[in-house]
Amino acid sequence: MAPYTTQDDGYPEKFPLPAPDVKDGAIRPPEYSGVDTSGVDPKKVLLKMDLHLIPMLALLYLLSFLDRGNIGNARIEGLVDSLNMTGPQYNWCLTVFFFTYCLFEVPSNLLLKRLRPSIWLPSIMVAWGTVMTLMGIVQDFKGLLIARLFLGVTEAGLYPGVAYYITMWYCRTEAQFRQAMFFSAASVAGAFSGLLAFAIALPGSSRSQKMDGVGGYEGWRWIFILEGILTVVVAVIAFFTIYDFPETAKFLTEPERAWVVHRLRYQGSKDSGQMVAESEHFKWQYVRDAFTDWQIYLGLWSTSDSLFFLPYSSSLHLIQYLYGSFSNQELTRDYNSVYWGIVCPLYGTSLFLPSIIRELGYTSSTAQLLTVPIYITAAVLAVAVAWFSDRSGQRSPYIFSCMCAIGIGFIICIGASAHGGAPGAVYAGIFIAVCGIYPAFPGNVTWISNNLAGSYKRSAGMAIHIGVGNLAGAMASNFYRQSDSPKYLLGHGLELGFVAVGLCAVVGLRWNYSRINGRREQMPPGEYSDAENSDKGDRAPTYRYML
């Protein structure tokens, strides 16, 4: 690349970029060669992107998480009794969702860029909204089980798709704040779900104050029907309000588009002193590398085969860190350990929180309302922690601290439940745990997206990471058994076990990334050409991992 002058952010004022091209439905960057970006105000551009992108993404995820977890609210309003289901059957309905949800995440992420976000995301949203509405008319266990399977298929592309979509707009030191802003919608979904269930499912003093019995349907059915219809309505709006890529964003000027695209291309090598563009072309090898990495499956098996072997598995990982050499794909295994340490508590609380609170002795209506302050506080903390993380350029310290809070929360729950007669203490423990879960989750997802280079490799890698990690939801669906109520000691203990393994993995990842970055600093410059470094992606000597 020819010499160029730079702004304060380290990115050039003028630079060449490839000519425009549209192939196989994927839009290539327009011609920005020689565009002067010296007049671009970075803060103004980021604010414009935030205002145009984040609100709709947050709304999409709010509805996704609402539709996924509202079965917990429907349960305490009579779903199980109405469908003549047993406790294990209810847990199966929760579990099967994650099988199809995990299976379809990678194909969905690969299609996202091919079919364009403005088409793909609203389309799958219409599909899951339809499934959710139909869940309101199921008549038995089999019907609910099948509906949950299809809900997993249709919702699979939303979270990994949006998480990847954010990386197509924001650089590594900006991503977690935006991830947290849209993920905090999950916290709001939990609060909104409790309020909505309280409003539409409970008998009131007049017919206008309740939905129970309207149209001959029980109140729990209306939870599904109304939330499903709302999802479809928002999906139709989303077709016209989601922007595809920075290269085609009409709300940005040409210099602003050039500035955004260029800094995204060169972000990974910015600190190495040698500017190398990230690869944008597709190779099936990126997908095959992820799926054929035996260590991902070995790590998954050794971690999930039996929770009794969790401490042993963690020790093996640490020994391998200290005495072995790790490739980037091997690191993915330990990301899964971190991810499971967060996702198990996330799904465990989102699916069972109303039931846990009710079992403390509160009525169903009070249990619904007591979930609201927990989720609202968690949403605020998620955004605040993300802001500090982006500002410091660090991920692991914040993830570790939040996971410690999760562990402390479950320790309080176990101690108070075992003692008995302290519902306030159990509630406080759950409160603390959830307030650690929601900041930790976007931090973990952002961390792996920060350390995967190459657009399609990042797409496939994030989908596999999130997909395999979400198998924790299948496990967490069976942690809180009806037979263990009201203390739920087993469920709290299992959540604590996953958190402990996740903490070990955070320390291991941090140590290994530091080691690799230090080794690359000692490598002589110019060992590979820019083209070779670009093709190597995050394995290139010019690439620096974020800690």
Steps between C-alpha positions, in 0.01 A plus 500: 500500500618852424600727790215687662438754773302401806245648734529484878335158499783351299304449178585669170340814360533376143516143380417273205226239522374238252252584228131417550367159417184301563535124479280219631287753684794632706566871464866592461639838609449799267792696357658728761843538343652831600206606716601767750386401850682777686170676570333196654401539864533150658268576792234635267522195273476256791200685638328484162562126480376449855176685436432321171602146602477426872132580578366254242757233592406537866131468415562187293695332778251611763225319310723199437587455865145578602359232271765250608460543874130584542426131552629554855228757560238280333599212726402672823174612337386142445662369180615170653165419662299610196694269265512217757877498494745365756807687625740297281282560194514874561879482525511310170308782333767739623786273397405417140499868408878511533564201274359667189612843619864387504476298179388787277719784628798450266294471178303806603811712559644402161173593331484834680766662286389328181133594529559835679400576860200712398344192337623210712444632854138618446418177312602271784322737737170452316556126518560484876218745572265268313623198696463689828141595418415138418647389833198668656265241353687177573289238676747256648861419580581383146368819346706718733810286442474535121434872525813547712705306245390732221551804720864394530532473121354842434674689782843346436627777273405802706759530777812375317386698197464825690823442693684449170314791339639736765856397409431612143444856626706552816867449583629279777521773765144615427320169467421395858313821583278443196467128571393587853250759386314250287556208737365701791174464314505144637490646850216729400328197342509324834345801671247557223405133496422511870295816464316369195422169667374686806277718279348242265492175692364583840135544596399856580200673640353549155517328164698790354777437751579146395544273200435173680193353333487740205410310181474184706879496557679484831720793594827314435397447138458872449859553617616304194240636257543870573880488514510301174276749319714788628811328362349468151394866498848618596654265239304670222632837616854358517503431125515877449710610796803264506807616310720247325865607503704820553587497130136558407376706799316803365505678835881529469680733260753358256802606713332354809436168323862492386626568851280231658589234243872564511544494875304173517732344244820591682398480866673171582846612391476860617730447799765300312643784293411320176154571363349180354144483369268225626382246247147558372469207258322176575671163529335176605828428674404752768188297578676163472777612734245582766295183461792260474694628798500188720608699804174695501307175528745346745477804723121499467477129587733519795313800636145381445520122538449522874499795733674284756808513278506879468788561743703225333435641154599848614829370641584331171436824313732691732779243467470514121521877514818491706680231301341500158484723195157621400364599160212743460255215444610339826411821679142462381455206734578716800275774373228235518595436864471871573179520301343205683598657831281796402227343286400230748412758765346725233252242378451348841385833640304617196300177476446437870528835678122551538463145633794538740355821643152349528639203690640742757143550615385786280183491291526462123419867444764616750755260351443650155552852631806413711688400183475855364756684723751219450496527122493880486805525729681236292434697180652817645806312627553325164529833320715659771750212514521491119579872488792458742620189315509676163664804652778290655542271198483198732248215516622234743511706824137602462381153402687349796354753745146447376536122521620538858177687571302213345680252723444709813130527416455124472702439816257728684206311346640164608577616853166674553299216342677235707438698818135560414266776606692775319319578173644853500855365500425259215347785302809712569725218378305464176510878461880506529543203265284650225680834535824312424358291216377778277824706490713185457310361201561780246858522626565136416339518154685821420830350613490217249379731221792733580749216452373345176627665181348466155135576444378149418722331755355733761151420376547122524707514818251716690210278391678183614606663825149623577334185363708248692494726803122514495489126560543618857141611472397140444684402816374797702143411401530196727681658793193624686282194540158515657602225739774728639267789585487720696873502586639405156838417655600278209425769242692770687792262555523402134495864394783569745701211352479644151602842626810352665613337175435822311720695739789259440454536124508882518836488679634248247390703199648819636832331568521335161404812305770697682754231415410500131503880472841512669638240261371691198660819626838326475447384142686699231273718282445414137525124545180460298349716229188705567297255293628204702432676828152591385427137414634381836254723681541488877791258465708761320807640680353848453180414690469583869252327728292712732541408864 
